[in-house]
């Protein structure tokens, strides 16, 4: 028995050897490589060191077992072998030594391995086509090993467009990994100089596409409809996405041969940046240009053709089509309608749908008007002038015209009646001789003239009020500027309701509407001119402090970001709401101070 034990002890062994990643002949920085521990005829498990020179230990597990039996001249012998595999990632160049490793008193050999410098030629994956030749920033940025197994490519539907023309910005994921799980974006894309509408038309499943001779699984993970607000070279910077994948690592087992194991890997990847050339709209622009860029039609609805004086009526104009629908404006109807019809500011209702290639829908303008005189009148056709980027021309769509009849309605003032004198037989006749000699006529009394003075002053006050009302309402921009604070607080009530209900998307939509609306009213700027640079320059010209300008722009940026990343903005709603109220109050004080200084 002692001899058998001695024979078994001499046959026991522990062996160390290494292997580069599959398909490589050497180990380079960033590579996965493998160290194998082969234990023969020993009942024990090796302990692999946690710190290995120049590399990080990813996994260590039992990967194989084999047994061998032989019969020589009637003598039967049996040998058992177990293999453990350590998967490591090379991190630092150099030559390193591992071992010996002891298993049940039996020591292994020492293993020497060399980690070389990463080969830059192996880190180049498929390249995207640059929108600007020679611009390296227009190429995908790779992660992981840099072998092109996962990257993102950003594209635009057109890189040479007109101002306010709709462009589709798409981010597409390419991967060769077995399984991927999209976790989310760590930041929002930067659309400098654009108005952005997020589209829900993204991929629900993977598709396959051949790119540069290699087949990838692809998915559209983001799509935006963007509208350039200024001319020149505008840049769109890609944002960072986090993606979780299953990475398959290969190793060699002496008994089973080449084997593979999948492990989770989290990666950060950024799509390429893009540059868009934006052209100005052709000049000269029509005087009645609506600001619409796209393709639109206008229609109208009038419920009746018979009206009464001093009774309110309404007419609705509906603009439908695709393009920058939210920025379409109708001409001033008070200059088109007959003077006998007084027209008021309309109520607008926008119903838009962000599709995969454009924004479509309708905008209704509900006008109220008041017939002031009797007679037959014509409500003229309203023309909508817009720019069609497909044809490169300004085009016109017209609504219907109407012939109306206005009859007599109720008088807006108090009715006047004639007073008739009645003969009174009991009236006493006064003898003129009985009148006092010192009696003075009633016209010399002040109380008598009060009956004339008071109505005259009331008439003057009424005329003054009417003239003031007509003057203030003739310039709606100035009126809205004076009422900007009041209108903003009215809009902020909707913001507060959205915050109370926890509706993040509605909260930031209403907040942006309130802030942009306040700035447009206060600065007397049409919607088409509401851009960051314009607002900043106008506020600076009015001597508004720089910190207040920065605070206002910061709120707008924060709302824009949270709108497209709603999960990250829920906890900030209260702070954004309070900041908005604070900056509006500060701006109001600054505007009053600036006005006082000018006086």
Order of alpha helices (4+ residues) and beta strands (2+ residues): alpha-beta-beta-beta-beta-beta-beta-beta-beta-beta-beta-beta-beta-beta-beta-beta-beta-beta-beta-beta-beta-beta-beta-beta-beta-beta-beta-beta-beta-beta-beta-beta-beta-alpha-alpha-alpha-alpha-alpha-alpha-alpha-alpha
